[in-house]
């Protein structure tokens, strides 16, 4: 039984023993795998990551430029909008001033026409009044002549008749 135990302990010792050949072979395998990974995997992955980093940086720069352009466009839009508003206000002011001037002109023309109509009406009234007075004077002079002829019952000369009529009309015209 000792033999069995002795054989088992030798096998256990060989399992636990350090073999320098295996260590060296493992180290070489590890180094080869490291180099293969470094050459075929790490460098291409690093290149891809660098390209992606550059792409991301370029996109960020493009986004910043686009944002700056958008802000500039917005400022320009706001400036144009302010200009348009001020121009619209100026147009409204100008239109209002024109409308006021036109209103004043129309009122002035209307007042002038009204004054002309009033003056013509006053002239017409004055003419009608003068005509009525002349008609009344003519009628009165005819009545006076008839009355004078009846009163005097004598023949009056045309010159005397005209003098009597003129005298009478002067007295009637002045209200004496």
Chimera marker file (.cmm) of the C-alpha trace (Angstrom):
<marker_set name="trace">
<marker id="1" x="0.000" y="0.000" z="0.000" r="1" g="1" b="0" radius="0.5"/>
<marker id="2" x="2.862" y="2.135" z="0.485" r="1" g="1" b="0" radius="0.5"/>
<marker id="3" x="3.686" y="1.580" z="-3.012" r="1" g="1" b="0" radius="0.5"/>
<marker id="4" x="0.395" y="2.838" z="-4.103" r="1" g="1" b="0" radius="0.5"/>
<marker id="5" x="0.768" y="5.873" z="-1.928" r="1" g="1" b="0" radius="0.5"/>
<marker id="6" x="4.294" y="6.451" z="-3.108" r="1" g="1" b="0" radius="0.5"/>
<marker id="7" x="3.228" y="6.145" z="-6.747" r="1" g="1" b="0" radius="0.5"/>
<marker id="8" x="0.352" y="8.498" z="-6.192" r="1" g="1" b="0" radius="0.5"/>
<marker id="9" x="2.557" y="11.080" z="-4.560" r="1" g="1" b="0" radius="0.5"/>
<marker id="10" x="5.001" y="10.896" z="-7.451" r="1" g="1" b="0" radius="0.5"/>
<marker id="11" x="2.198" y="11.496" z="-9.892" r="1" g="1" b="0" radius="0.5"/>
<marker id="12" x="1.006" y="14.403" z="-7.898" r="1" g="1" b="0" radius="0.5"/>
<marker id="13" x="4.479" y="15.738" z="-7.846" r="1" g="1" b="0" radius="0.5"/>
<marker id="14" x="4.757" y="15.534" z="-11.601" r="1" g="1" b="0" radius="0.5"/>
<marker id="15" x="1.462" y="17.353" z="-11.995" r="1" g="1" b="0" radius="0.5"/>
<marker id="16" x="2.613" y="20.176" z="-9.844" r="1" g="1" b="0" radius="0.5"/>
<marker id="17" x="6.116" y="20.382" z="-11.136" r="1" g="1" b="0" radius="0.5"/>
<marker id="18" x="7.426" y="23.369" z="-13.055" r="1" g="1" b="0" radius="0.5"/>
<marker id="19" x="8.549" y="22.614" z="-16.526" r="1" g="1" b="0" radius="0.5"/>
<marker id="20" x="10.697" y="25.358" z="-18.012" r="1" g="1" b="0" radius="0.5"/>
<marker id="21" x="10.059" y="24.196" z="-21.570" r="1" g="1" b="0" radius="0.5"/>
<marker id="22" x="6.324" y="24.574" z="-21.096" r="1" g="1" b="0" radius="0.5"/>
<marker id="23" x="6.787" y="27.989" z="-19.566" r="1" g="1" b="0" radius="0.5"/>
<marker id="24" x="8.977" y="29.169" z="-22.429" r="1" g="1" b="0" radius="0.5"/>
<marker id="25" x="6.577" y="27.674" z="-25.012" r="1" g="1" b="0" radius="0.5"/>
<marker id="26" x="3.610" y="29.386" z="-23.285" r="1" g="1" b="0" radius="0.5"/>
<marker id="27" x="5.466" y="32.690" z="-23.180" r="1" g="1" b="0" radius="0.5"/>
<marker id="28" x="6.371" y="32.442" z="-26.874" r="1" g="1" b="0" radius="0.5"/>
<marker id="29" x="2.771" y="31.539" z="-27.749" r="1" g="1" b="0" radius="0.5"/>
<marker id="30" x="1.510" y="34.474" z="-25.707" r="1" g="1" b="0" radius="0.5"/>
<marker id="31" x="4.004" y="36.817" z="-27.352" r="1" g="1" b="0" radius="0.5"/>
<marker id="32" x="3.039" y="35.593" z="-30.834" r="1" g="1" b="0" radius="0.5"/>
<marker id="33" x="-0.670" y="36.006" z="-30.063" r="1" g="1" b="0" radius="0.5"/>
<marker id="34" x="0.051" y="39.470" z="-28.647" r="1" g="1" b="0" radius="0.5"/>
<marker id="35" x="1.974" y="40.460" z="-31.771" r="1" g="1" b="0" radius="0.5"/>
<marker id="36" x="-0.742" y="39.034" z="-34.055" r="1" g="1" b="0" radius="0.5"/>
<marker id="37" x="-3.396" y="40.929" z="-32.112" r="1" g="1" b="0" radius="0.5"/>
<marker id="38" x="-1.237" y="44.046" z="-32.143" r="1" g="1" b="0" radius="0.5"/>
<marker id="39" x="-0.608" y="43.907" z="-35.882" r="1" g="1" b="0" radius="0.5"/>
<marker id="40" x="-3.898" y="42.553" z="-37.198" r="1" g="1" b="0" radius="0.5"/>
<marker id="41" x="-6.382" y="43.746" z="-34.613" r="1" g="1" b="0" radius="0.5"/>
<marker id="42" x="-5.113" y="46.575" z="-32.430" r="1" g="1" b="0" radius="0.5"/>
<marker id="43" x="-3.627" y="48.809" z="-35.143" r="1" g="1" b="0" radius="0.5"/>
<marker id="44" x="-6.634" y="48.517" z="-37.520" r="1" g="1" b="0" radius="0.5"/>
<marker id="45" x="-9.031" y="49.045" z="-34.648" r="1" g="1" b="0" radius="0.5"/>
<marker id="46" x="-7.012" y="52.085" z="-33.550" r="1" g="1" b="0" radius="0.5"/>
<marker id="47" x="-7.061" y="53.382" z="-37.144" r="1" g="1" b="0" radius="0.5"/>
<marker id="48" x="-10.819" y="52.848" z="-37.342" r="1" g="1" b="0" radius="0.5"/>
<marker id="49" x="-11.292" y="54.556" z="-33.982" r="1" g="1" b="0" radius="0.5"/>
<marker id="50" x="-9.083" y="57.469" z="-35.104" r="1" g="1" b="0" radius="0.5"/>
<marker id="51" x="-11.068" y="57.793" z="-38.332" r="1" g="1" b="0" radius="0.5"/>
<marker id="52" x="-14.314" y="57.739" z="-36.354" r="1" g="1" b="0" radius="0.5"/>
<marker id="53" x="-12.866" y="60.312" z="-33.969" r="1" g="1" b="0" radius="0.5"/>
<marker id="54" x="-11.910" y="62.530" z="-36.927" r="1" g="1" b="0" radius="0.5"/>
<marker id="55" x="-15.342" y="61.986" z="-38.500" r="1" g="1" b="0" radius="0.5"/>
<marker id="56" x="-17.024" y="62.885" z="-35.221" r="1" g="1" b="0" radius="0.5"/>
<marker id="57" x="-14.810" y="65.967" z="-34.877" r="1" g="1" b="0" radius="0.5"/>
<marker id="58" x="-15.602" y="66.949" z="-38.473" r="1" g="1" b="0" radius="0.5"/>
<marker id="59" x="-19.314" y="66.476" z="-37.856" r="1" g="1" b="0" radius="0.5"/>
<marker id="60" x="-19.062" y="68.522" z="-34.665" r="1" g="1" b="0" radius="0.5"/>
<marker id="61" x="-17.227" y="71.262" z="-36.592" r="1" g="1" b="0" radius="0.5"/>
<marker id="62" x="-19.848" y="71.096" z="-39.344" r="1" g="1" b="0" radius="0.5"/>
<marker id="63" x="-22.595" y="71.277" z="-36.734" r="1" g="1" b="0" radius="0.5"/>
<marker id="64" x="-20.901" y="74.279" z="-35.113" r="1" g="1" b="0" radius="0.5"/>
<marker id="65" x="-20.563" y="75.952" z="-38.515" r="1" g="1" b="0" radius="0.5"/>
<marker id="66" x="-24.189" y="75.165" z="-39.321" r="1" g="1" b="0" radius="0.5"/>
<marker id="67" x="-25.241" y="76.534" z="-35.952" r="1" g="1" b="0" radius="0.5"/>
<marker id="68" x="-23.204" y="79.704" z="-36.528" r="1" g="1" b="0" radius="0.5"/>
<marker id="69" x="-24.691" y="80.062" z="-40.005" r="1" g="1" b="0" radius="0.5"/>
<marker id="70" x="-28.184" y="79.511" z="-38.610" r="1" g="1" b="0" radius="0.5"/>
<marker id="71" x="-27.582" y="82.129" z="-35.934" r="1" g="1" b="0" radius="0.5"/>
<marker id="72" x="-26.252" y="84.536" z="-38.571" r="1" g="1" b="0" radius="0.5"/>
<marker id="73" x="-29.267" y="83.808" z="-40.766" r="1" g="1" b="0" radius="0.5"/>
<marker id="74" x="-31.552" y="84.403" z="-37.800" r="1" g="1" b="0" radius="0.5"/>
<marker id="75" x="-29.820" y="87.724" z="-37.025" r="1" g="1" b="0" radius="0.5"/>
<marker id="76" x="-30.107" y="88.707" z="-40.677" r="1" g="1" b="0" radius="0.5"/>
<marker id="77" x="-33.768" y="87.663" z="-40.709" r="1" g="1" b="0" radius="0.5"/>
<marker id="78" x="-34.460" y="89.664" z="-37.566" r="1" g="1" b="0" radius="0.5"/>
<marker id="79" x="-32.609" y="92.633" z="-39.037" r="1" g="1" b="0" radius="0.5"/>
<marker id="80" x="-34.603" y="92.388" z="-42.261" r="1" g="1" b="0" radius="0.5"/>
<marker id="81" x="-37.789" y="91.994" z="-40.274" r="1" g="1" b="0" radius="0.5"/>
<marker id="82" x="-36.965" y="95.116" z="-38.253" r="1" g="1" b="0" radius="0.5"/>
<marker id="83" x="-36.146" y="96.969" z="-41.485" r="1" g="1" b="0" radius="0.5"/>
<marker id="84" x="-39.400" y="95.794" z="-43.015" r="1" g="1" b="0" radius="0.5"/>
<marker id="85" x="-41.328" y="96.922" z="-39.954" r="1" g="1" b="0" radius="0.5"/>
<marker id="86" x="-39.694" y="100.342" z="-39.984" r="1" g="1" b="0" radius="0.5"/>
<marker id="87" x="-40.289" y="100.612" z="-43.732" r="1" g="1" b="0" radius="0.5"/>
<marker id="88" x="-43.928" y="99.638" z="-43.226" r="1" g="1" b="0" radius="0.5"/>
<marker id="89" x="-44.255" y="102.263" z="-40.499" r="1" g="1" b="0" radius="0.5"/>
<marker id="90" x="-42.707" y="104.861" z="-42.809" r="1" g="1" b="0" radius="0.5"/>
<marker id="91" x="-45.118" y="103.886" z="-45.594" r="1" g="1" b="0" radius="0.5"/>
<marker id="92" x="-48.060" y="104.125" z="-43.209" r="1" g="1" b="0" radius="0.5"/>
<marker id="93" x="-46.848" y="107.532" z="-41.978" r="1" g="1" b="0" radius="0.5"/>
<marker id="94" x="-46.418" y="108.763" z="-45.536" r="1" g="1" b="0" radius="0.5"/>
<marker id="95" x="-49.835" y="107.462" z="-46.517" r="1" g="1" b="0" radius="0.5"/>
<marker id="96" x="-51.363" y="109.080" z="-43.442" r="1" g="1" b="0" radius="0.5"/>
<marker id="97" x="-49.714" y="112.417" z="-44.223" r="1" g="1" b="0" radius="0.5"/>
<marker id="98" x="-50.870" y="112.202" z="-47.840" r="1" g="1" b="0" radius="0.5"/>
<marker id="99" x="-54.378" y="111.358" z="-46.693" r="1" g="1" b="0" radius="0.5"/>
<marker id="100" x="-54.366" y="114.302" z="-44.288" r="1" g="1" b="0" radius="0.5"/>
<marker id="101" x="-53.097" y="116.659" z="-46.987" r="1" g="1" b="0" radius="0.5"/>
<marker id="102" x="-55.700" y="115.339" z="-49.420" r="1" g="1" b="0" radius="0.5"/>
<marker id="103" x="-58.376" y="115.735" z="-46.754" r="1" g="1" b="0" radius="0.5"/>
<marker id="104" x="-57.298" y="119.329" z="-46.145" r="1" g="1" b="0" radius="0.5"/>
<marker id="105" x="-57.257" y="119.971" z="-49.895" r="1" g="1" b="0" radius="0.5"/>
<marker id="106" x="-60.738" y="118.478" z="-50.323" r="1" g="1" b="0" radius="0.5"/>
<marker id="107" x="-62.061" y="120.501" z="-47.380" r="1" g="1" b="0" radius="0.5"/>
<marker id="108" x="-60.451" y="123.639" z="-48.777" r="1" g="1" b="0" radius="0.5"/>
<marker id="109" x="-61.960" y="122.986" z="-52.215" r="1" g="1" b="0" radius="0.5"/>
<marker id="110" x="-65.354" y="122.256" z="-50.644" r="1" g="1" b="0" radius="0.5"/>
<marker id="111" x="-65.192" y="125.448" z="-48.588" r="1" g="1" b="0" radius="0.5"/>
<marker id="112" x="-64.168" y="127.410" z="-51.695" r="1" g="1" b="0" radius="0.5"/>
<marker id="113" x="-67.029" y="125.894" z="-53.705" r="1" g="1" b="0" radius="0.5"/>
<marker id="114" x="-69.432" y="126.632" z="-50.867" r="1" g="1" b="0" radius="0.5"/>
<marker id="115" x="-68.191" y="130.222" z="-50.734" r="1" g="1" b="0" radius="0.5"/>
<marker id="116" x="-68.547" y="130.517" z="-54.533" r="1" g="1" b="0" radius="0.5"/>
<marker id="117" x="-72.062" y="129.069" z="-54.392" r="1" g="1" b="0" radius="0.5"/>
<marker id="118" x="-72.921" y="131.436" z="-51.538" r="1" g="1" b="0" radius="0.5"/>
<marker id="119" x="-71.520" y="134.414" z="-53.477" r="1" g="1" b="0" radius="0.5"/>
<marker id="120" x="-73.433" y="133.406" z="-56.620" r="1" g="1" b="0" radius="0.5"/>
<marker id="121" x="-76.582" y="132.927" z="-54.569" r="1" g="1" b="0" radius="0.5"/>
<marker id="122" x="-76.113" y="136.354" z="-52.969" r="1" g="1" b="0" radius="0.5"/>
<marker id="123" x="-75.529" y="137.900" z="-56.417" r="1" g="1" b="0" radius="0.5"/>
<marker id="124" x="-78.608" y="136.135" z="-57.746" r="1" g="1" b="0" radius="0.5"/>
<marker id="125" x="-80.626" y="137.299" z="-54.753" r="1" g="1" b="0" radius="0.5"/>
<marker id="126" x="-79.310" y="140.833" z="-55.235" r="1" g="1" b="0" radius="0.5"/>
<marker id="127" x="-80.208" y="140.735" z="-58.956" r="1" g="1" b="0" radius="0.5"/>
<marker id="128" x="-83.675" y="139.364" z="-58.184" r="1" g="1" b="0" radius="0.5"/>
<marker id="129" x="-84.106" y="142.027" z="-55.507" r="1" g="1" b="0" radius="0.5"/>
<marker id="130" x="-82.968" y="144.742" z="-57.916" r="1" g="1" b="0" radius="0.5"/>
<marker id="131" x="-85.261" y="143.367" z="-60.624" r="1" g="1" b="0" radius="0.5"/>
<marker id="132" x="-88.182" y="143.245" z="-58.174" r="1" g="1" b="0" radius="0.5"/>
<marker id="133" x="-87.434" y="146.816" z="-57.095" r="1" g="1" b="0" radius="0.5"/>
<marker id="134" x="-87.259" y="147.936" z="-60.722" r="1" g="1" b="0" radius="0.5"/>
<marker id="135" x="-90.562" y="146.174" z="-61.456" r="1" g="1" b="0" radius="0.5"/>
<marker id="136" x="-92.130" y="147.789" z="-58.398" r="1" g="1" b="0" radius="0.5"/>
<marker id="137" x="-90.738" y="151.193" z="-59.443" r="1" g="1" b="0" radius="0.5"/>
<marker id="138" x="-92.106" y="150.698" z="-62.949" r="1" g="1" b="0" radius="0.5"/>
<marker id="139" x="-95.534" y="149.748" z="-61.581" r="1" g="1" b="0" radius="0.5"/>
<marker id="140" x="-95.493" y="152.629" z="-59.111" r="1" g="1" b="0" radius="0.5"/>
<marker id="141" x="-94.431" y="155.063" z="-61.816" r="1" g="1" b="0" radius="0.5"/>
<marker id="142" x="-97.280" y="153.883" z="-64.012" r="1" g="1" b="0" radius="0.5"/>
<marker id="143" x="-99.704" y="154.281" z="-61.089" r="1" g="1" b="0" radius="0.5"/>
<marker id="144" x="-98.340" y="157.691" z="-60.301" r="1" g="1" b="0" radius="0.5"/>
<marker id="145" x="-98.688" y="158.767" z="-63.885" r="1" g="1" b="0" radius="0.5"/>
<marker id="146" x="-102.259" y="157.550" z="-64.006" r="1" g="1" b="0" radius="0.5"/>
<marker id="147" x="-103.059" y="159.132" z="-60.692" r="1" g="1" b="0" radius="0.5"/>
<marker id="148" x="-101.438" y="162.373" z="-61.683" r="1" g="1" b="0" radius="0.5"/>
<marker id="149" x="-103.318" y="162.432" z="-64.947" r="1" g="1" b="0" radius="0.5"/>
<marker id="150" x="-106.581" y="161.908" z="-63.179" r="1" g="1" b="0" radius="0.5"/>
<marker id="151" x="-105.843" y="164.485" z="-60.531" r="1" g="1" b="0" radius="0.5"/>
<marker id="152" x="-104.603" y="167.136" z="-62.811" r="1" g="1" b="0" radius="0.5"/>
<marker id="153" x="-106.707" y="166.197" z="-65.768" r="1" g="1" b="0" radius="0.5"/>
<marker id="154" x="-104.637" y="168.125" z="-67.937" r="1" g="1" b="0" radius="0.5"/>
<marker id="155" x="-102.082" y="167.069" z="-70.344" r="1" g="1" b="0" radius="0.5"/>
<marker id="156" x="-98.582" y="166.838" z="-69.020" r="1" g="1" b="0" radius="0.5"/>
<marker id="157" x="-95.640" y="166.934" z="-71.278" r="1" g="1" b="0" radius="0.5"/>
<marker id="158" x="-93.353" y="163.894" z="-71.522" r="1" g="1" b="0" radius="0.5"/>
<marker id="159" x="-90.528" y="165.885" z="-69.951" r="1" g="1" b="0" radius="0.5"/>
<marker id="160" x="-92.628" y="166.891" z="-66.968" r="1" g="1" b="0" radius="0.5"/>
<marker id="161" x="-93.857" y="163.310" z="-66.662" r="1" g="1" b="0" radius="0.5"/>
<marker id="162" x="-90.273" y="161.984" z="-66.544" r="1" g="1" b="0" radius="0.5"/>
<marker id="163" x="-89.322" y="164.570" z="-63.898" r="1" g="1" b="0" radius="0.5"/>
<marker id="164" x="-92.278" y="163.636" z="-61.719" r="1" g="1" b="0" radius="0.5"/>
<marker id="165" x="-91.478" y="159.915" z="-62.015" r="1" g="1" b="0" radius="0.5"/>
<marker id="166" x="-87.800" y="160.417" z="-61.228" r="1" g="1" b="0" radius="0.5"/>
<marker id="167" x="-88.604" y="162.605" z="-58.229" r="1" g="1" b="0" radius="0.5"/>
<marker id="168" x="-91.114" y="160.100" z="-56.939" r="1" g="1" b="0" radius="0.5"/>
<marker id="169" x="-88.738" y="157.171" z="-57.405" r="1" g="1" b="0" radius="0.5"/>
<marker id="170" x="-85.963" y="159.000" z="-55.612" r="1" g="1" b="0" radius="0.5"/>
<marker id="171" x="-88.264" y="159.627" z="-52.670" r="1" g="1" b="0" radius="0.5"/>
<marker id="172" x="-89.502" y="156.011" z="-52.651" r="1" g="1" b="0" radius="0.5"/>
<marker id="173" x="-85.900" y="154.638" z="-53.075" r="1" g="1" b="0" radius="0.5"/>
<marker id="174" x="-84.505" y="156.698" z="-50.174" r="1" g="1" b="0" radius="0.5"/>
<marker id="175" x="-87.516" y="156.107" z="-48.002" r="1" g="1" b="0" radius="0.5"/>
<marker id="176" x="-88.401" y="159.833" z="-47.483" r="1" g="1" b="0" radius="0.5"/>
<link id1="1" id2="2" r="1" g="1" b="0" radius="0.2"/>
<link id1="2" id2="3" r="1" g="1" b="0" radius="0.2"/>
<link id1="3" id2="4" r="1" g="1" b="0" radius="0.2"/>
<link id1="4" id2="5" r="1" g="1" b="0" radius="0.2"/>
<link id1="5" id2="6" r="1" g="1" b="0" radius="0.2"/>
<link id1="6" id2="7" r="1" g="1" b="0" radius="0.2"/>
<link id1="7" id2="8" r="1" g="1" b="0" radius="0.2"/>
<link id1="8" id2="9" r="1" g="1" b="0" radius="0.2"/>
<link id1="9" id2="10" r="1" g="1" b="0" radius="0.2"/>
<link id1="10" id2="11" r="1" g="1" b="0" radius="0.2"/>
<link id1="11" id2="12" r="1" g="1" b="0" radius="0.2"/>
<link id1="12" id2="13" r="1" g="1" b="0" radius="0.2"/>
<link id1="13" id2="14" r="1" g="1" b="0" radius="0.2"/>
<link id1="14" id2="15" r="1" g="1" b="0" radius="0.2"/>
<link id1="15" id2="16" r="1" g="1" b="0" radius="0.2"/>
<link id1="16" id2="17" r="1" g="1" b="0" radius="0.2"/>
<link id1="17" id2="18" r="1" g="1" b="0" radius="0.2"/>
<link id1="18" id2="19" r="1" g="1" b="0" radius="0.2"/>
<link id1="19" id2="20" r="1" g="1" b="0" radius="0.2"/>
<link id1="20" id2="21" r="1" g="1" b="0" radius="0.2"/>
<link id1="21" id2="22" r="1" g="1" b="0" radius="0.2"/>
<link id1="22" id2="23" r="1" g="1" b="0" radius="0.2"/>
<link id1="23" id2="24" r="1" g="1" b="0" radius="0.2"/>
<link id1="24" id2="25" r="1" g="1" b="0" radius="0.2"/>
<link id1="25" id2="26" r="1" g="1" b="0" radius="0.2"/>
<link id1="26" id2="27" r="1" g="1" b="0" radius="0.2"/>
<link id1="27" id2="28" r="1" g="1" b="0" radius="0.2"/>
<link id1="28" id2="29" r="1" g="1" b="0" radius="0.2"/>
<link id1="29" id2="30" r="1" g="1" b="0" radius="0.2"/>
<link id1="30" id2="31" r="1" g="1" b="0" radius="0.2"/>
<link id1="31" id2="32" r="1" g="1" b="0" radius="0.2"/>
<link id1="32" id2="33" r="1" g="1" b="0" radius="0.2"/>
<link id1="33" id2="34" r="1" g="1" b="0" radius="0.2"/>
<link id1="34" id2="35" r="1" g="1" b="0" radius="0.2"/>
<link id1="35" id2="36" r="1" g="1" b="0" radius="0.2"/>
<link id1="36" id2="37" r="1" g="1" b="0" radius="0.2"/>
<link id1="37" id2="38" r="1" g="1" b="0" radius="0.2"/>
<link id1="38" id2="39" r="1" g="1" b="0" radius="0.2"/>
<link id1="39" id2="40" r="1" g="1" b="0" radius="0.2"/>
<link id1="40" id2="41" r="1" g="1" b="0" radius="0.2"/>
<link id1="41" id2="42" r="1" g="1" b="0" radius="0.2"/>
<link id1="42" id2="43" r="1" g="1" b="0" radius="0.2"/>
<link id1="43" id2="44" r="1" g="1" b="0" radius="0.2"/>
<link id1="44" id2="45" r="1" g="1" b="0" radius="0.2"/>
<link id1="45" id2="46" r="1" g="1" b="0" radius="0.2"/>
<link id1="46" id2="47" r="1" g="1" b="0" radius="0.2"/>
<link id1="47" id2="48" r="1" g="1" b="0" radius="0.2"/>
<link id1="48" id2="49" r="1" g="1" b="0" radius="0.2"/>
<link id1="49" id2="50" r="1" g="1" b="0" radius="0.2"/>
<link id1="50" id2="51" r="1" g="1" b="0" radius="0.2"/>
<link id1="51" id2="52" r="1" g="1" b="0" radius="0.2"/>
<link id1="52" id2="53" r="1" g="1" b="0" radius="0.2"/>
<link id1="53" id2="54" r="1" g="1" b="0" radius="0.2"/>
<link id1="54" id2="55" r="1" g="1" b="0" radius="0.2"/>
<link id1="55" id2="56" r="1" g="1" b="0" radius="0.2"/>
<link id1="56" id2="57" r="1" g="1" b="0" radius="0.2"/>
<link id1="57" id2="58" r="1" g="1" b="0" radius="0.2"/>
<link id1="58" id2="59" r="1" g="1" b="0" radius="0.2"/>
<link id1="59" id2="60" r="1" g="1" b="0" radius="0.2"/>
<link id1="60" id2="61" r="1" g="1" b="0" radius="0.2"/>
<link id1="61" id2="62" r="1" g="1" b="0" radius="0.2"/>
<link id1="62" id2="63" r="1" g="1" b="0" radius="0.2"/>
<link id1="63" id2="64" r="1" g="1" b="0" radius="0.2"/>
<link id1="64" id2="65" r="1" g="1" b="0" radius="0.2"/>
<link id1="65" id2="66" r="1" g="1" b="0" radius="0.2"/>
<link id1="66" id2="67" r="1" g="1" b="0" radius="0.2"/>
<link id1="67" id2="68" r="1" g="1" b="0" radius="0.2"/>
<link id1="68" id2="69" r="1" g="1" b="0" radius="0.2"/>
<link id1="69" id2="70" r="1" g="1" b="0" radius="0.2"/>
<link id1="70" id2="71" r="1" g="1" b="0" radius="0.2"/>
<link id1="71" id2="72" r="1" g="1" b="0" radius="0.2"/>
<link id1="72" id2="73" r="1" g="1" b="0" radius="0.2"/>
<link id1="73" id2="74" r="1" g="1" b="0" radius="0.2"/>
<link id1="74" id2="75" r="1" g="1" b="0" radius="0.2"/>
<link id1="75" id2="76" r="1" g="1" b="0" radius="0.2"/>
<link id1="76" id2="77" r="1" g="1" b="0" radius="0.2"/>
<link id1="77" id2="78" r="1" g="1" b="0" radius="0.2"/>
<link id1="78" id2="79" r="1" g="1" b="0" radius="0.2"/>
<link id1="79" id2="80" r="1" g="1" b="0" radius="0.2"/>
<link id1="80" id2="81" r="1" g="1" b="0" radius="0.2"/>
<link id1="81" id2="82" r="1" g="1" b="0" radius="0.2"/>
<link id1="82" id2="83" r="1" g="1" b="0" radius="0.2"/>
<link id1="83" id2="84" r="1" g="1" b="0" radius="0.2"/>
<link id1="84" id2="85" r="1" g="1" b="0" radius="0.2"/>
<link id1="85" id2="86" r="1" g="1" b="0" radius="0.2"/>
<link id1="86" id2="87" r="1" g="1" b="0" radius="0.2"/>
<link id1="87" id2="88" r="1" g="1" b="0" radius="0.2"/>
<link id1="88" id2="89" r="1" g="1" b="0" radius="0.2"/>
<link id1="89" id2="90" r="1" g="1" b="0" radius="0.2"/>
<link id1="90" id2="91" r="1" g="1" b="0" radius="0.2"/>
<link id1="91" id2="92" r="1" g="1" b="0" radius="0.2"/>
<link id1="92" id2="93" r="1" g="1" b="0" radius="0.2"/>
<link id1="93" id2="94" r="1" g="1" b="0" radius="0.2"/>
<link id1="94" id2="95" r="1" g="1" b="0" radius="0.2"/>
<link id1="95" id2="96" r="1" g="1" b="0" radius="0.2"/>
<link id1="96" id2="97" r="1" g="1" b="0" radius="0.2"/>
<link id1="97" id2="98" r="1" g="1" b="0" radius="0.2"/>
<link id1="98" id2="99" r="1" g="1" b="0" radius="0.2"/>
<link id1="99" id2="100" r="1" g="1" b="0" radius="0.2"/>
<link id1="100" id2="101" r="1" g="1" b="0" radius="0.2"/>
<link id1="101" id2="102" r="1" g="1" b="0" radius="0.2"/>
<link id1="102" id2="103" r="1" g="1" b="0" radius="0.2"/>
<link id1="103" id2="104" r="1" g="1" b="0" radius="0.2"/>
<link id1="104" id2="105" r="1" g="1" b="0" radius="0.2"/>
<link id1="105" id2="106" r="1" g="1" b="0" radius="0.2"/>
<link id1="106" id2="107" r="1" g="1" b="0" radius="0.2"/>
<link id1="107" id2="108" r="1" g="1" b="0" radius="0.2"/>
<link id1="108" id2="109" r="1" g="1" b="0" radius="0.2"/>
<link id1="109" id2="110" r="1" g="1" b="0" radius="0.2"/>
<link id1="110" id2="111" r="1" g="1" b="0" radius="0.2"/>
<link id1="111" id2="112" r="1" g="1" b="0" radius="0.2"/>
<link id1="112" id2="113" r="1" g="1" b="0" radius="0.2"/>
<link id1="113" id2="114" r="1" g="1" b="0" radius="0.2"/>
<link id1="114" id2="115" r="1" g="1" b="0" radius="0.2"/>
<link id1="115" id2="116" r="1" g="1" b="0" radius="0.2"/>
<link id1="116" id2="117" r="1" g="1" b="0" radius="0.2"/>
<link id1="117" id2="118" r="1" g="1" b="0" radius="0.2"/>
<link id1="118" id2="119" r="1" g="1" b="0" radius="0.2"/>
<link id1="119" id2="120" r="1" g="1" b="0" radius="0.2"/>
<link id1="120" id2="121" r="1" g="1" b="0" radius="0.2"/>
<link id1="121" id2="122" r="1" g="1" b="0" radius="0.2"/>
<link id1="122" id2="123" r="1" g="1" b="0" radius="0.2"/>
<link id1="123" id2="124" r="1" g="1" b="0" radius="0.2"/>
<link id1="124" id2="125" r="1" g="1" b="0" radius="0.2"/>
<link id1="125" id2="126" r="1" g="1" b="0" radius="0.2"/>
<link id1="126" id2="127" r="1" g="1" b="0" radius="0.2"/>
<link id1="127" id2="128" r="1" g="1" b="0" radius="0.2"/>
<link id1="128" id2="129" r="1" g="1" b="0" radius="0.2"/>
<link id1="129" id2="130" r="1" g="1" b="0" radius="0.2"/>
<link id1="130" id2="131" r="1" g="1" b="0" radius="0.2"/>
<link id1="131" id2="132" r="1" g="1" b="0" radius="0.2"/>
<link id1="132" id2="133" r="1" g="1" b="0" radius="0.2"/>
<link id1="133" id2="134" r="1" g="1" b="0" radius="0.2"/>
<link id1="134" id2="135" r="1" g="1" b="0" radius="0.2"/>
<link id1="135" id2="136" r="1" g="1" b="0" radius="0.2"/>
<link id1="136" id2="137" r="1" g="1" b="0" radius="0.2"/>
<link id1="137" id2="138" r="1" g="1" b="0" radius="0.2"/>
<link id1="138" id2="139" r="1" g="1" b="0" radius="0.2"/>
<link id1="139" id2="140" r="1" g="1" b="0" radius="0.2"/>
<link id1="140" id2="141" r="1" g="1" b="0" radius="0.2"/>
<link id1="141" id2="142" r="1" g="1" b="0" radius="0.2"/>
<link id1="142" id2="143" r="1" g="1" b="0" radius="0.2"/>
<link id1="143" id2="144" r="1" g="1" b="0" radius="0.2"/>
<link id1="144" id2="145" r="1" g="1" b="0" radius="0.2"/>
<link id1="145" id2="146" r="1" g="1" b="0" radius="0.2"/>
<link id1="146" id2="147" r="1" g="1" b="0" radius="0.2"/>
<link id1="147" id2="148" r="1" g="1" b="0" radius="0.2"/>
<link id1="148" id2="149" r="1" g="1" b="0" radius="0.2"/>
<link id1="149" id2="150" r="1" g="1" b="0" radius="0.2"/>
<link id1="150" id2="151" r="1" g="1" b="0" radius="0.2"/>
<link id1="151" id2="152" r="1" g="1" b="0" radius="0.2"/>
<link id1="152" id2="153" r="1" g="1" b="0" radius="0.2"/>
<link id1="153" id2="154" r="1" g="1" b="0" radius="0.2"/>
<link id1="154" id2="155" r="1" g="1" b="0" radius="0.2"/>
<link id1="155" id2="156" r="1" g="1" b="0" radius="0.2"/>
<link id1="156" id2="157" r="1" g="1" b="0" radius="0.2"/>
<link id1="157" id2="158" r="1" g="1" b="0" radius="0.2"/>
<link id1="158" id2="159" r="1" g="1" b="0" radius="0.2"/>
<link id1="159" id2="160" r="1" g="1" b="0" radius="0.2"/>
<link id1="160" id2="161" r="1" g="1" b="0" radius="0.2"/>
<link id1="161" id2="162" r="1" g="1" b="0" radius="0.2"/>
<link id1="162" id2="163" r="1" g="1" b="0" radius="0.2"/>
<link id1="163" id2="164" r="1" g="1" b="0" radius="0.2"/>
<link id1="164" id2="165" r="1" g="1" b="0" radius="0.2"/>
<link id1="165" id2="166" r="1" g="1" b="0" radius="0.2"/>
<link id1="166" id2="167" r="1" g="1" b="0" radius="0.2"/>
<link id1="167" id2="168" r="1" g="1" b="0" radius="0.2"/>
<link id1="168" id2="169" r="1" g="1" b="0" radius="0.2"/>
<link id1="169" id2="170" r="1" g="1" b="0" radius="0.2"/>
<link id1="170" id2="171" r="1" g="1" b="0" radius="0.2"/>
<link id1="171" id2="172" r="1" g="1" b="0" radius="0.2"/>
<link id1="172" id2="173" r="1" g="1" b="0" radius="0.2"/>
<link id1="173" id2="174" r="1" g="1" b="0" radius="0.2"/>
<link id1="174" id2="175" r="1" g="1" b="0" radius="0.2"/>
<link id1="175" id2="176" r="1" g="1" b="0" radius="0.2"/>
</marker_set>
